[in-house]
Amino acid sequence: MAWFMGIDIGSVMSKGVVTRDGKLVAHHMLASGVNYRNVSLRLREELLADTGLGAEDITRTVTTGHAAGLIPLSNKHVADTQCCARGSNYIFPSVRMVIDVQGQSSQVIHLDERGQITGFAVSEACASGSGYFIEAIANVLQVPLEDIGSLSLYAKNPVTFTTGCAVFGESEAISRVAEGVTKEDIIAGVHKALAGKISVLIDRVGLEEPCAISGGGGLNIGLIRSIEELGIQLLIPSQPQIVNALGAALFAGEQDS
């Protein structure tokens, strides 16, 4: 019996997973904050407490994400693209494409029948291609982030954002509020704008289904609907935020095989 840990340090949230013999046993999430070293250590302590293990019981730890190289407890760092592919393939063995919507970027990954990466595309530096755009507009509209997806489903006339920049998008949202546009229509417009950015990435690698979604975007039903309106049916993990951390833990275990 062997235990492995995967830790994904994201720009907004950090996630940790423990596996035993290739099976998910425990997971935990914390806000990343600014001290990535501390949050990684806190994640490990929470995971050890959840499983009743000691640090010496963990055979190997693999880290990934925004600040993986800054984490002292790692045995190895693996790119988040690889971890996303590995975790998605574990959850959905038939998957051939993954849309990973993170806090500061989005990526589309193409996989072969063995789950190996055959191509990928990452959003440009502007935050309008990431989950941050949605979070920024939620703050402008004073809507809790967890409510924004379902609220957008009530939109009647989604707005069309004329800018591709998240900063200008915030200003545009404020202007629309002043014009009397409903929050629902503004939020739905943001989802459509982000779905449009993702569509560009999909065009770069070529659409192939089945297609899954991962990252925090996988919790947003409004974004999911906007992507599906592009003609893409999405597979949705029960816990999309931990896919990359799961992939890291699986890589940790596979080093023994």
Backbone torsions as a table, in degrees:
resi	resn	phi	psi	omega
1	MET	NA	123.4	-178.0
2	ALA	-128.4	142.9	-178.3
3	TRP	-114.0	139.3	-179.3
4	PHE	-134.6	152.6	-177.4
5	MET	-126.3	139.7	172.9
6	GLY	-124.2	133.9	-179.6
7	ILE	-128.5	126.7	179.9
8	ASP	-115.0	109.4	179.7
9	ILE	-93.6	102.7	179.7
10	GLY	-91.6	168.6	-179.9
11	SER	-68.6	-26.2	-179.1
12	VAL	-112.9	-51.5	-179.3
13	MET	-123.0	145.9	174.8
14	SER	-113.6	140.2	-174.1
15	LYS	-127.6	144.0	177.3
16	GLY	-132.4	147.5	-177.8
17	VAL	-137.8	143.3	170.3
18	VAL	-118.8	132.8	175.4
19	THR	-120.2	154.6	174.0
20	ARG	-131.7	119.6	-180.0
21	ASP	50.5	44.0	175.6
22	GLY	80.4	8.4	-179.3
23	LYS	-116.4	138.0	177.5
24	LEU	-68.3	127.1	-178.2
25	VAL	-112.2	-41.8	-176.2
26	ALA	-152.9	154.6	175.2
27	HIS	-149.1	157.4	-179.5
28	HIS	-154.6	151.2	179.2
29	MET	-133.3	144.3	176.9
30	LEU	-141.5	151.6	172.6
31	ALA	-64.0	136.8	-174.1
32	SER	-69.9	-37.2	-177.1
33	GLY	63.2	-147.2	-178.2
34	VAL	-115.6	-13.7	-179.2
35	ASN	-105.2	91.0	-174.6
36	TYR	-68.3	-31.4	177.8
37	ARG	-62.6	-47.4	-178.5
38	ASN	-65.1	-41.0	-177.9
39	VAL	-67.2	-33.2	177.4
40	SER	-66.4	-39.4	178.7
41	LEU	-68.4	-37.6	177.1
42	ARG	-66.3	-40.0	177.2
43	LEU	-60.3	-45.0	179.6
44	ARG	-61.0	-43.3	-179.4
45	GLU	-63.3	-40.2	178.5
46	GLU	-64.7	-42.4	179.9
47	LEU	-66.3	-40.3	178.4
48	LEU	-65.9	-38.7	178.1
49	ALA	-65.7	-39.8	-179.5
50	ASP	-65.3	-32.1	-175.8
51	THR	-100.0	-10.6	-177.1
52	GLY	72.5	22.6	-178.6
53	LEU	-98.6	164.2	169.8
54	GLY	-104.8	162.1	-179.2
55	ALA	-56.5	-32.9	-178.6
56	GLU	-70.5	-14.7	-179.8
57	ASP	-80.9	-17.0	-179.7
58	ILE	-82.6	117.4	-176.7
59	THR	-68.5	-42.6	-177.3
60	ARG	-157.8	146.5	177.3
61	THR	-123.7	130.1	174.8
62	VAL	-116.1	136.5	-179.8
63	THR	-115.2	157.5	179.0
64	THR	-152.2	174.5	173.1
65	GLY	102.9	-165.4	-170.8
66	HIS	-55.9	-37.6	-174.6
67	ALA	-135.4	38.6	-176.4
68	ALA	-59.4	-34.1	-177.7
69	GLY	-71.6	-9.8	-178.7
70	LEU	-97.5	2.8	-173.4
71	ILE	-95.4	121.7	-172.9
72	PRO	-75.6	-21.5	-172.2
73	LEU	-89.9	5.3	-174.9
74	SER	-82.3	141.0	170.1
75	ASN	-87.8	-24.3	-178.4
76	LYS	-162.0	148.5	174.0
77	HIS	-107.6	136.9	177.6
78	VAL	-128.4	138.3	-177.7
79	ALA	-58.4	144.5	-176.8
80	ASP	-64.0	-29.3	177.1
81	THR	-61.4	-44.3	179.4
82	GLN	-67.2	-41.4	-179.7
83	CYS	-66.6	-38.1	177.6
84	CYS	-62.8	-44.3	179.3
85	ALA	-62.6	-43.9	-177.7
86	ARG	-66.6	-45.7	179.9
87	GLY	-64.9	-39.7	-180.0
88	SER	-67.1	-40.9	178.6
89	ASN	-64.8	-34.2	177.4
90	TYR	-65.7	-43.3	-177.7
91	ILE	-75.0	-42.9	-178.7
92	PHE	-127.3	88.1	-176.0
93	PRO	-58.2	-23.0	-177.9
94	SER	-87.3	-6.3	-172.3
95	VAL	-62.9	141.0	178.7
96	ARG	-120.8	-10.2	176.7
97	MET	-149.9	143.1	178.7
98	VAL	-128.8	131.7	172.1
99	ILE	-103.4	112.9	-176.2
100	ASP	-108.6	109.0	-177.3
101	VAL	-104.7	107.0	-176.6
102	GLN	-106.7	-179.2	-176.5
103	GLY	-66.3	-35.6	-176.3
104	GLN	-118.7	-3.1	179.4
105	SER	-160.5	165.7	171.5
106	SER	-128.1	151.4	176.6
107	GLN	-143.7	150.9	175.9
108	VAL	-119.5	126.4	-173.5
109	ILE	-119.6	130.9	177.8
110	HIS	-101.9	131.4	-177.6
111	LEU	-120.6	151.6	172.2
112	ASP	-92.1	-174.2	-174.9
113	GLU	-67.0	-15.3	177.2
114	ARG	-95.9	1.1	-178.1
115	GLY	83.7	11.1	178.8
116	GLN	-84.6	144.1	-179.4
117	ILE	-72.6	127.4	177.3
118	THR	-114.1	-4.9	177.5
119	GLY	175.0	153.2	176.1
120	PHE	-158.7	159.7	177.0
121	ALA	-139.9	138.8	-177.4
122	VAL	-118.0	143.6	-178.9
123	SER	-63.2	156.4	177.5
124	GLU	-64.8	171.8	-174.7
125	ALA	-62.3	-29.1	-177.9
126	CYS	-60.9	135.9	-176.1
127	ALA	-69.7	-8.5	179.5
128	SER	-67.2	-13.5	177.4
129	GLY	-96.6	17.4	-175.9
130	SER	-135.8	176.6	177.0
131	GLY	-64.4	-18.3	179.5
132	TYR	-61.0	-35.3	-179.2
133	PHE	-58.6	-44.5	178.5
134	ILE	-65.3	-43.4	-179.7
135	GLU	-62.8	-40.0	-179.5
136	ALA	-64.0	-43.2	-179.7
137	ILE	-69.4	-35.4	175.9
138	ALA	-60.0	-39.7	178.0
139	ASN	-66.3	-41.9	178.7
140	VAL	-60.1	-41.9	-176.2
141	LEU	-86.5	-5.2	-178.3
142	GLN	56.9	47.2	176.9
143	VAL	-113.8	129.5	177.2
144	PRO	-56.0	136.4	-175.6
145	LEU	-57.9	-34.7	-178.5
146	GLU	-70.7	-14.9	-179.4
147	ASP	-98.0	-12.0	-167.5
148	ILE	-68.1	-33.6	-179.3
149	GLY	-65.7	-51.4	-178.0
150	SER	-68.3	-34.2	-179.7
151	LEU	-62.7	-36.9	-177.3
152	SER	-66.6	-19.8	-179.6
153	LEU	-68.1	-15.4	179.8
154	TYR	-92.9	5.2	-179.6
155	ALA	-64.7	143.3	176.8
156	LYS	-109.0	-34.3	-179.9
157	ASN	-139.4	77.4	-178.8
158	PRO	-54.3	135.7	-179.7
159	VAL	-73.9	157.7	173.1
160	THR	-107.1	116.2	179.3
161	PHE	-75.7	130.5	-176.5
162	THR	-89.7	-4.1	-179.3
163	THR	-118.2	150.5	175.0
164	GLY	-101.1	12.3	-177.1
165	CYS	-108.8	133.8	-178.7
166	ALA	-64.4	-38.5	-178.7
167	VAL	-65.1	-48.5	177.9
168	PHE	-67.4	-28.8	177.7
169	GLY	-63.3	-37.7	176.1
170	GLU	-62.3	-44.1	179.1
171	SER	-63.6	-39.5	179.5
172	GLU	-65.4	-39.2	178.0
173	ALA	-62.9	-41.4	178.3
174	ILE	-62.2	-41.1	178.9
175	SER	-63.8	-39.5	-179.7
176	ARG	-66.3	-37.0	176.3
177	VAL	-61.5	-44.3	179.5
178	ALA	-62.2	-29.0	178.9
179	GLU	-80.1	-7.7	179.2
180	GLY	93.3	9.8	177.5
181	VAL	-69.4	139.4	-176.7
182	THR	-71.0	154.9	176.1
183	LYS	-59.9	-39.1	-178.7
184	GLU	-59.4	-44.0	-178.7
185	ASP	-69.2	-35.5	178.0
186	ILE	-67.5	-46.3	-178.5
187	ILE	-64.0	-43.5	178.2
188	ALA	-60.8	-35.6	177.2
189	GLY	-64.8	-38.5	177.1
190	VAL	-63.2	-44.0	178.6
191	HIS	-60.3	-42.5	179.5
192	LYS	-66.3	-36.5	178.6
193	ALA	-64.9	-44.2	179.1
194	LEU	-67.6	-39.4	176.6
195	ALA	-60.6	-36.0	176.9
196	GLY	-64.1	-40.8	177.0
197	LYS	-62.8	-42.1	179.1
198	ILE	-65.1	-37.0	178.5
199	SER	-59.0	-38.7	177.7
200	VAL	-61.9	-41.6	178.6
201	LEU	-64.6	-41.6	179.3
202	ILE	-61.7	-41.8	179.2
203	ASP	-61.6	-31.9	-178.3
204	ARG	-70.8	-33.1	-178.5
205	VAL	-102.8	-16.7	-179.3
206	GLY	90.8	123.5	-178.1
207	LEU	-70.0	133.3	170.8
208	GLU	-145.7	129.6	178.4
209	GLU	-105.7	159.1	4.7
210	PRO	-67.1	147.4	-177.7
211	CYS	-122.9	133.7	179.3
212	ALA	-114.6	161.8	173.8
213	ILE	-118.7	145.9	177.4
214	SER	-140.7	174.7	-177.2
215	GLY	82.6	-179.5	-178.4
216	GLY	-60.2	-26.1	177.9
217	GLY	-61.6	-23.2	179.6
218	GLY	-72.0	-6.8	176.3
219	LEU	-95.2	-6.7	-172.4
220	ASN	-100.6	100.5	-176.3
221	ILE	-63.2	-31.6	178.1
222	GLY	-65.9	-43.7	177.3
223	LEU	-65.3	-42.0	178.9
224	ILE	-58.6	-45.4	179.5
225	ARG	-62.6	-39.8	-179.7
226	SER	-65.3	-37.7	176.8
227	ILE	-68.4	-41.2	-179.5
228	GLU	-66.6	-26.0	175.7
229	GLU	-66.8	-14.5	174.8
230	LEU	-79.6	-1.6	-179.4
231	GLY	94.4	20.2	-177.8
232	ILE	-113.9	124.0	175.2
233	GLN	-90.8	123.9	-173.3
234	LEU	-101.1	138.0	166.0
235	LEU	-88.1	130.8	-174.2
236	ILE	-119.4	114.9	176.7
237	PRO	-62.9	153.5	177.7
238	SER	-66.3	-27.3	178.7
239	GLN	-135.4	75.9	-172.6
240	PRO	-63.7	-24.2	-178.0
241	GLN	-67.8	-26.2	-172.0
242	ILE	-97.2	7.1	-176.0
243	VAL	-57.7	-46.0	-177.8
244	ASN	-67.9	-39.3	177.2
245	ALA	-64.5	-39.0	176.6
246	LEU	-62.1	-44.4	177.9
247	GLY	-59.4	-39.5	178.3
248	ALA	-62.7	-43.6	179.4
249	ALA	-64.8	-38.0	178.5
250	LEU	-65.9	-39.5	175.0
251	PHE	-62.2	-39.0	178.1
252	ALA	-59.7	-42.5	179.5
253	GLY	-71.7	-33.5	-176.0
254	GLU	-73.6	-14.3	177.2
255	GLN	-68.6	-16.7	177.8
256	ASP	-88.0	-14.9	-173.1
257	SER	-87.4	NA	NA
